[in-house]
Amino acid sequence: METITHAIGRRKTAIARVYITPGNGKFTINDKDYKAYFPTIALQAAVEQPFDLTNLKNNYDITANVDGGGITGQAQAVRLGVVRALVKVNPENKPPLKKEGLTTRDPRMVERKKPGQKKARKRFQFSKR
C-alpha cells in the first residue's frame, strides 16, 4: 500500500488538510483540480511554490480539503500544509523551504471590532458641539 502523509496548514481562518502520496503530480483541492479551484496565477503559484523550491514537481499526488476563510487564506493554508507534508516525507526538504520562510505559520489575524467604534480602529466622527 502507498504511504499517505497527512499535514495541516492554517492561515487566518482557513484550515487545509493535505494528504500527499507518491505519484505523478495530480493536485486536487476539494475534489477539483487546483487550477479550477484557484483561478488566478498568483494563487496557483503560491500553491506550487514548495514543489518549485524542492524540484519535486511531478513526484507526488496531493489531495487537500480546505475550509473557512477567503481564497487567498485558503491558498496559503494549502501551501503550509504541503510544506509540512514534504518535510514529513523527507527532512532534507526543509532547508530550502525554511530559507524562503515557508515553514512558519503566518500568525496575523483580523483584529476584533471594539465597542463604541465603527471598526477595529476606526472611530465615529468626533463632534465638539
Secondary structure, DSSP 8 states (H G I E B T S, - for coil): ----EEEEEEETTEEEEEEEEESS--EEETTEEHHHHS-SHHHHHHHHHHHHHHT-TTTEEEEEEEESS-HHHHHHHHHHHHHHHHHHH-GGGHHHHHHTT-SS----------TTSSSSS--------
